[in-house]
């Protein structure tokens, strides 16, 4: 008995949906990470204004690393 073709059409759709969810969760995690980094940097500068430049450098590096997660997810999915 031959299986209907419609039964196997769901697999590509599920793969696309799971890829989209994967990228969306990575973007959400990166956005939360960037927000936490910014909050920590603002708090640190508020406590020690003289160290604003080193804190800014560290915050920018940390934000770049947090945002790289989204690019990894995009490259893995597409």
C-alpha positions as CSV (number, residue, x, y, z in Angstrom):
1,X,0.0,0.0,0.0
2,X,1.4,3.4,-1.0
3,X,1.6,6.2,1.5
4,X,0.0,9.5,0.4
5,X,2.4,12.3,-0.5
6,X,0.6,14.8,1.8
7,X,1.8,12.8,4.8
8,X,5.5,13.7,4.1
9,X,4.9,17.3,3.3
10,X,4.8,18.2,7.0
11,X,8.5,17.6,7.5
12,X,9.8,20.6,5.5
13,X,7.2,22.8,7.2
14,X,8.3,21.6,10.7
15,X,11.9,22.1,9.8
16,X,11.3,25.7,8.7
17,X,9.2,26.5,11.8
18,X,11.9,25.0,14.2
19,X,14.5,27.1,12.4
20,X,12.5,30.2,12.8
21,X,11.9,29.5,16.5
22,X,15.7,28.8,16.9
23,X,16.6,32.2,15.5
24,X,13.9,34.0,17.4
25,X,15.1,32.5,20.7
26,X,18.7,33.4,19.9
27,X,17.6,37.0,19.2
28,X,15.6,37.2,22.4
29,X,18.5,35.9,24.4
30,X,20.9,38.3,22.8
31,X,18.5,41.2,23.4
32,X,18.2,40.3,27.1
33,X,22.0,40.0,27.3
34,X,22.6,43.4,25.7
35,X,20.1,44.9,28.1
36,X,21.8,43.3,31.2
37,X,25.2,44.5,30.0
38,X,23.9,48.0,29.5
39,X,22.3,48.0,32.9
40,X,25.5,46.8,34.5
41,X,27.6,49.3,32.7
42,X,25.3,52.2,33.6
43,X,25.4,51.1,37.2
44,X,29.2,50.8,37.2
45,X,29.6,54.3,35.8
46,X,27.2,55.6,38.3
47,X,29.3,54.2,41.1
48,X,32.6,55.2,39.7
49,X,32.4,58.0,37.0
50,X,36.2,58.2,36.7
51,X,36.3,54.7,35.2
52,X,33.8,55.5,32.5
53,X,36.1,54.8,29.5
54,X,37.3,51.4,30.6
55,X,33.8,50.4,31.5
56,X,32.6,51.6,28.0
57,X,35.2,49.5,26.3
58,X,34.4,46.4,28.2
59,X,30.6,46.9,27.7
60,X,31.1,47.3,23.9
61,X,33.1,44.1,23.7
62,X,30.6,42.2,25.8
63,X,27.7,43.5,23.6
64,X,29.5,42.5,20.5
65,X,30.0,39.0,21.8
66,X,26.3,38.8,22.9
67,X,25.1,39.8,19.5
68,X,27.3,37.3,17.8
69,X,25.0,34.6,19.1
70,X,22.3,35.7,16.7
71,X,24.7,35.5,13.7
72,X,25.7,32.0,14.7
73,X,22.0,31.0,14.9
74,X,21.4,32.6,11.5
75,X,24.3,30.8,9.8
76,X,23.3,27.5,11.3
77,X,19.7,27.7,10.2
78,X,20.0,29.2,6.7
